Amino acid sequence: MTAAMFVGMFALGMPARMLWEWLGWTALTEDTVPRTLLMATYMTIGMSLWMRFRGCGWPAVRDMALAMFLPFVAMYPAYFAGWVTTTAVMVVGHVLMVPAMVVAMLLRVDEYTRGHAHRPREAAFQA
C-alpha cells in the first residue's frame, strides 16, 4: 500500500501542482492546509485503487482513507495556534499516518490477514 501511496502522490501530485501553478492557484501549492489535504488526497487515490484491485471492501478503503487525513487534521489546531510550523505539520502528519493505518488495519483484521485470491479481480471493482 505504501508504494501505491507514493505512486499516487507522484503520478497525481506532480501534474496537479503544475496545473495549479499554471492557473496561478498558488494557495493550493504553498498554503499548509490545502497542500497537505491535496497530498493526502493523491496518496489516498493511489492507495484506494490498489486496495480495490486487491479485493478489499469499501469499508476498509474508507477506514484507510481516514487514516491518511486524520493525522494532518489533528495537527491543524496547533498550526493555527502558532505552536508548530508548516514543516512540523508535514512531518508529523506523515509520521502519524503509520500508526493511523495500523489502527485501521486492526479494526478489520480479517480484511488484511486473509488471502485476496478468493475474489475475482472483476468483483474487486464492483460496489
C-alpha positions, 0 to 999 in steps of 0.5 A: 500500500505504501508504494501505491501511496507514493505512486499516487502522490507522484503520478497525481501530485506532480501534474496537479501542482503544475496545473495549479501553478499554471492557473496561478492557484498558488494557495493550493501549492504553498498554503499548509492546509490545502497542500497537505489535504491535496497530498493526502488526497493523491496518496489516498487515490493511489492507495484506494485503487490498489486496495480495490484491485486487491479485493478489499471492501469499501469499508476498509478503503474508507477506514484507510482513507481516514487514516491518511487525513486524520493525522494532518487534521489533528495537527491543524489546531496547533498550526493555527495556534502558532505552536508548530510550523508548516514543516512540523505539520508535514512531518508529523502528519506523515509520521502519524499516518503509520500508526493511523493505518495500523489502527485501521488495519486492526479494526478489520483484521480479517480484511488484511490477514486473509488471502485476496485470491478468493475474489475475482479481480472483476468483483474487486471493482464492483460496489 
